[in-house]
Amino acid sequence: MNTEEISQSDKEIQYKNIIDALNTLYNKYNSENKLSMIAKMASISSAIKREFREFTFVGFYMVVTLDETETKVLEIGPYVSDIIATPRIAYGKGVCGSTWAEKSTKIVNNVRKCDNYIACSSDVQSEIVVPVFNQVCDEVIAVLDIDCKLLDRFDELDRNYLENIIKNYC
């Protein structure tokens, strides 16, 4: 199965289902009862994984500062997967660390051809990573990482929907 077998209209319906689910959830939490960033990340991960069964990992890595060295790294946050995630990723390392460093969404449609790829599972064929920005400044505070068992799975439709989901729901 490749991306041609997943129609664009089917993907759009799935993304709209995700947005509907997040709207329903968020409408329950008004300004007096806001969700934490962790709760938002967990909800987003769950909603995406529920719609896209071919995804093997959907989750967030959060920028944290290590006490002992004051070095910033990406550390695993809320995620949905059978894979045990890499716990920490250095700045610029792997697709997640590159997304953080370059402040832009990365699509890798064949991870075997990516020199900077960090493997968590031999089943993963493609990956998309979307930066999460601080609402006040242009600083990356986390990344959304999605791994898929299909080659050539991600495209501009995925990029656009996922960037909008991060912007509006994270």
Residue frames relative to the residue before (quaternion, step in Angstrom):
aa qw qx qy qz dx dy dz
M 1.0000 0.0000 0.0000 0.0000 0.00 0.00 0.00
N 0.0148 -0.7887 0.6145 0.0044 3.57 -0.95 0.86
T 0.7659 -0.4113 0.2383 0.4330 3.54 -1.32 0.06
E 0.5833 0.5837 -0.3846 0.4137 3.62 1.12 -0.54
E 0.6569 0.5201 -0.3057 0.4524 3.58 1.13 -0.63
I 0.6540 0.4073 -0.2990 0.5630 3.57 1.29 -0.20
S 0.2902 -0.7994 0.4970 0.1725 3.57 -0.21 1.23
Q 0.5983 -0.5683 0.4332 0.3625 3.52 -1.21 0.60
S 0.6534 0.5105 -0.3275 0.4529 3.59 0.97 -0.77
D 0.6192 0.5219 -0.3448 0.4747 3.62 1.06 -0.68
K 0.6524 0.5060 -0.3143 0.4685 3.58 0.95 -0.87
E 0.6449 0.5181 -0.3293 0.4553 3.59 0.94 -0.81
I 0.6286 0.5195 -0.3304 0.4752 3.59 1.00 -0.79
Q 0.6588 0.5059 -0.3126 0.4608 3.59 0.91 -0.87
Y 0.6620 0.4866 -0.3135 0.4762 3.60 0.93 -0.81
K 0.6389 0.5099 -0.3289 0.4729 3.59 1.00 -0.72
N 0.6059 0.5373 -0.3459 0.4738 3.60 1.10 -0.64
I 0.6305 0.5252 -0.3228 0.4715 3.57 1.02 -0.81
I 0.6727 0.4944 -0.2911 0.4672 3.57 0.87 -0.97
D 0.6357 0.5188 -0.3274 0.4685 3.61 0.97 -0.79
A 0.6599 0.5069 -0.3061 0.4625 3.58 0.93 -0.90
L 0.6732 0.4815 -0.2983 0.4754 3.59 0.94 -0.85
N 0.6228 0.5288 -0.3410 0.4650 3.61 1.02 -0.73
T 0.6460 0.5180 -0.3173 0.4622 3.58 0.92 -0.88
L 0.6722 0.4895 -0.2919 0.4726 3.57 0.91 -0.92
Y 0.7180 0.4669 -0.2652 0.4428 3.58 0.74 -1.03
N 0.5977 0.5727 -0.3650 0.4260 3.60 1.10 -0.56
K 0.6112 0.5449 -0.3476 0.4569 3.59 1.23 -0.38
Y 0.7378 0.3638 -0.1952 0.5341 3.56 1.24 -0.44
N 0.1110 -0.8199 0.5613 0.0169 3.55 -0.24 1.31
S 0.7911 -0.3492 0.2121 0.4552 3.58 -1.24 -0.15
E 0.6717 0.4743 -0.3126 0.4755 3.62 1.12 -0.46
N 0.7831 0.2654 -0.1117 0.5512 3.58 1.18 -0.44
K 0.0984 0.8497 -0.5084 0.0989 3.58 0.87 1.02
L 0.4740 -0.6444 0.5256 0.2895 3.51 -1.27 0.58
S 0.4808 -0.6330 0.5197 0.3132 3.57 -1.17 0.61
M 0.6645 -0.4828 0.3845 0.4214 3.56 -1.29 0.27
I 0.6348 0.5308 -0.3290 0.4551 3.61 0.98 -0.81
A 0.6613 0.4960 -0.3084 0.4708 3.61 0.92 -0.86
K 0.6372 0.5177 -0.3273 0.4678 3.58 1.00 -0.78
M 0.6674 0.5043 -0.3016 0.4576 3.58 0.89 -0.92
A 0.6451 0.5117 -0.3175 0.4704 3.58 0.98 -0.82
S 0.6658 0.5082 -0.2980 0.4579 3.59 0.95 -0.87
I 0.6484 0.5099 -0.3099 0.4728 3.57 0.96 -0.87
S 0.6497 0.5213 -0.3164 0.4540 3.60 0.88 -0.93
S 0.6814 0.4974 -0.2803 0.4578 3.54 0.87 -0.97
A 0.6689 0.5082 -0.3052 0.4486 3.59 0.89 -0.92
I 0.6644 0.4915 -0.3040 0.4739 3.60 0.97 -0.82
K 0.6777 0.4951 -0.3014 0.4524 3.60 0.83 -0.96
R 0.6243 0.5500 -0.3391 0.4390 3.60 1.04 -0.73
E 0.7148 0.4559 -0.2540 0.4655 3.60 0.98 -0.79
F 0.7874 0.2702 -0.1227 0.5403 3.58 1.00 -0.79
R 0.2134 -0.8301 0.5080 0.0856 3.57 0.06 1.33
E 0.6228 0.5601 -0.3416 0.4263 3.59 1.17 -0.51
F 0.5607 0.5814 -0.3971 0.4359 3.59 1.25 -0.20
T 0.2864 -0.7831 0.5323 0.1464 3.57 -0.82 1.00
F 0.7807 0.0842 -0.0353 0.6182 3.57 1.25 -0.46
V 0.0660 0.7518 -0.6542 0.0492 3.55 -0.99 0.93
G 0.3928 0.7362 -0.4807 0.2694 3.56 -0.48 1.10
F 0.4878 -0.6654 0.5068 0.2499 3.47 -1.41 0.13
Y 0.1615 -0.6929 0.6908 0.1289 3.46 -1.33 0.62
M 0.2078 -0.7997 0.5584 0.0748 3.55 -0.84 1.05
V 0.4612 -0.6538 0.5218 0.2957 3.56 -1.08 0.77
V 0.0491 0.7825 -0.6167 0.0712 3.56 -0.76 1.10
T 0.3561 -0.6994 0.5750 0.2313 3.55 -1.28 0.44
L 0.3589 -0.7254 0.5482 0.2111 3.56 -0.81 1.03
D 0.5086 -0.6932 0.4259 0.2819 3.56 -0.72 1.11
E 0.7132 0.5036 -0.2773 0.4011 3.54 0.77 -1.06
T 0.8094 0.2332 -0.1141 0.5267 3.63 1.02 -0.67
E 0.3325 -0.7525 0.4798 0.3048 3.57 1.30 -0.36
T 0.3824 0.6984 -0.4915 0.3527 3.56 1.25 0.56
K 0.3267 -0.7254 0.5677 0.2115 3.57 -1.02 0.79
V 0.0148 0.7726 -0.6333 0.0427 3.54 -1.07 0.88
L 0.4559 -0.5934 0.5575 0.3595 3.53 -1.35 0.08
E 0.0597 -0.7875 0.6132 0.0142 3.56 -0.88 0.97
I 0.5896 -0.6095 0.3975 0.3505 3.55 -0.99 0.88
G 0.1314 -0.7648 0.6294 0.0407 3.51 -1.06 0.93
P 0.8066 -0.2204 0.1728 0.5205 3.58 -1.11 -0.59
Y 0.1617 0.7818 -0.5913 0.1142 3.56 -0.94 0.92
V 0.2530 -0.7219 0.6224 0.1657 3.53 -1.39 0.34
S 0.3705 0.7089 -0.5226 0.2950 3.58 -0.65 1.13
D 0.4336 -0.6279 0.5641 0.3155 3.51 -1.37 0.22
I 0.5692 0.5888 -0.3603 0.4466 3.55 1.33 -0.28
I 0.3248 -0.6792 0.6103 0.2465 3.56 -1.10 0.67
A 0.3834 -0.7814 0.4579 0.1811 3.53 -0.52 1.26
T 0.5583 -0.5247 0.5109 0.3898 3.52 -1.33 0.38
P 0.4252 -0.7589 0.4221 0.2551 3.63 -0.56 1.08
R 0.8103 0.0497 -0.0023 0.5839 3.61 0.98 -0.79
I 0.1028 -0.7744 0.6234 0.0343 3.52 -1.14 0.76
A 0.4094 -0.7290 0.5019 0.2216 3.57 -0.85 1.00
Y 0.6585 -0.5005 0.4061 0.3886 3.52 -1.31 0.50
G 0.8370 0.1857 -0.1591 0.4895 3.58 -0.82 1.04
K 0.6229 0.5511 -0.3399 0.4391 3.59 1.25 -0.18
G 0.8195 0.1608 -0.1464 0.5302 3.56 -1.00 0.83
V 0.7000 -0.4379 0.3415 0.4489 3.55 -1.31 -0.02
C 0.6451 0.5244 -0.3232 0.4520 3.61 1.00 -0.79
G 0.6930 0.4732 -0.2766 0.4683 3.58 0.84 -0.95
S 0.6266 0.5228 -0.3248 0.4780 3.60 1.14 -0.66
T 0.6211 0.5308 -0.3344 0.4698 3.58 1.04 -0.78
W 0.6355 0.5237 -0.3114 0.4743 3.56 0.98 -0.88
A 0.7072 0.4761 -0.2691 0.4481 3.60 0.78 -1.04
E 0.7680 0.3776 -0.1883 0.4817 3.58 0.92 -0.92
K 0.3229 -0.7905 0.4665 0.2308 3.59 1.34 -0.13
S 0.6562 0.4624 -0.3342 0.4939 3.56 1.00 0.81
T 0.5972 -0.5776 0.4309 0.3522 3.55 -1.21 0.65
K 0.1528 -0.7772 0.6069 0.0648 3.55 -1.04 0.88
I 0.0960 -0.7553 0.6464 0.0495 3.54 -1.03 0.90
V 0.0101 -0.7627 0.6464 -0.0211 3.55 -0.88 1.04
N 0.1581 -0.8463 0.5056 0.0557 3.56 -0.29 1.25
N 0.7461 0.1309 -0.1746 0.6291 3.56 1.33 0.20
V 0.2606 -0.8191 0.4918 0.1391 3.56 -0.03 1.31
R 0.5656 0.6031 -0.3829 0.4119 3.63 1.18 -0.44
K 0.7056 0.4358 -0.2514 0.4990 3.59 1.21 -0.50
C 0.5774 0.5821 -0.3692 0.4377 3.59 1.30 0.07
D 0.3799 -0.7610 0.4866 0.1994 3.59 -0.50 1.22
N 0.7401 0.4187 -0.2029 0.4856 3.57 1.11 -0.70
Y 0.4168 0.7409 -0.4459 0.2802 3.61 1.25 0.20
I 0.2102 -0.7382 0.6293 0.1219 3.57 -1.08 0.85
A 0.2446 -0.8099 0.5212 0.1124 3.59 -0.42 1.23
C 0.1288 -0.7629 0.6300 0.0665 3.54 -1.02 0.94
S 0.7919 0.0619 -0.0016 0.6074 3.56 1.22 -0.53
S 0.4723 -0.6732 0.4935 0.2830 3.57 -1.04 0.78
D 0.5773 0.6034 -0.3692 0.4078 3.62 1.24 -0.27
V 0.5945 0.5966 -0.3675 0.3944 3.58 1.14 -0.54
Q 0.1373 -0.7990 0.5843 0.0370 3.53 -0.93 1.04
S 0.8053 0.0543 -0.0031 0.5904 3.59 1.07 -0.74
E 0.1294 -0.7979 0.5885 0.0147 3.54 -1.24 0.56
I 0.0590 -0.7409 0.6655 0.0686 3.52 -1.28 0.57
V 0.0563 -0.7836 0.6186 0.0078 3.56 -1.00 0.87
V 0.1291 -0.8022 0.5830 0.0028 3.55 -0.80 1.16
P 0.3818 -0.7294 0.5107 0.2476 3.61 -0.79 0.93
V 0.2355 -0.7149 0.6401 0.1538 3.54 -1.27 0.62
F 0.1916 -0.8157 0.5411 0.0717 3.56 -0.63 1.16
N 0.5547 -0.5394 0.5199 0.3621 3.51 -1.31 0.53
Q 0.5046 -0.6836 0.4396 0.2913 3.59 -0.88 0.93
V 0.6982 0.4846 -0.2639 0.4561 3.60 1.14 -0.59
C 0.8100 0.1125 -0.0386 0.5742 3.58 0.99 -0.80
D 0.6112 -0.5776 0.4151 0.3472 3.56 -1.32 0.11
E 0.3972 0.7217 -0.4653 0.3239 3.58 1.06 0.78
V 0.3930 -0.6937 0.5520 0.2442 3.58 -0.95 0.92
I 0.1350 -0.8072 0.5727 0.0479 3.57 -0.80 1.06
A 0.7826 -0.0124 0.0184 0.6222 3.57 1.29 -0.28
V 0.2002 -0.7359 0.6191 0.1870 3.54 -1.37 0.01
L 0.3268 -0.6829 0.6144 0.2222 3.53 -1.23 0.62
D 0.1074 -0.8011 0.5888 0.0051 3.57 -0.70 1.15
I 0.0131 0.7868 -0.6163 0.0306 3.58 -0.83 1.00
D 0.1223 -0.7783 0.6150 0.0312 3.54 -0.83 1.11
C 0.1133 -0.8008 0.5873 0.0307 3.56 -1.08 0.76
K 0.4593 -0.6941 0.4917 0.2561 3.54 -1.15 0.69
L 0.6330 0.5144 -0.3262 0.4778 3.60 1.31 0.04
L 0.4534 -0.6425 0.5432 0.2941 3.57 -1.13 0.68
D 0.8575 0.1537 -0.0945 0.4819 3.56 -1.24 0.52
R 0.2805 0.8175 -0.4645 0.1931 3.58 1.06 0.69
F 0.7758 0.3890 -0.1820 0.4622 3.59 0.95 -0.84
D 0.0113 -0.7907 0.6109 -0.0374 3.54 -1.13 0.80
E 0.7687 -0.3636 0.2594 0.4578 3.56 -1.31 -0.19
L 0.5800 0.5663 -0.3813 0.4444 3.61 1.08 -0.58
D 0.6543 0.4941 -0.3040 0.4851 3.59 0.92 -0.91
R 0.6395 0.5345 -0.3257 0.4464 3.58 0.86 -0.97
N 0.7008 0.4823 -0.2827 0.4430 3.59 0.74 -1.04
Y 0.6852 0.4704 -0.2995 0.4686 3.60 0.83 -0.90
L 0.6880 0.4852 -0.3005 0.4483 3.58 0.83 -0.92
E 0.6354 0.5082 -0.3386 0.4726 3.61 0.98 -0.73
N 0.6591 0.4924 -0.3104 0.4762 3.61 0.99 -0.74
I 0.6190 0.5268 -0.3469 0.4680 3.60 1.00 -0.73
I 0.6537 0.4994 -0.3116 0.4755 3.61 0.92 -0.88
K 0.6778 0.5058 -0.2965 0.4436 3.58 0.84 -0.98
N 0.7830 0.3812 -0.1796 0.4575 3.59 0.88 -0.93
Y 0.8037 0.3136 -0.1368 0.4868 3.61 1.08 -0.56
C 0.6617 0.5170 -0.3234 0.4364 3.61 1.17 -0.17
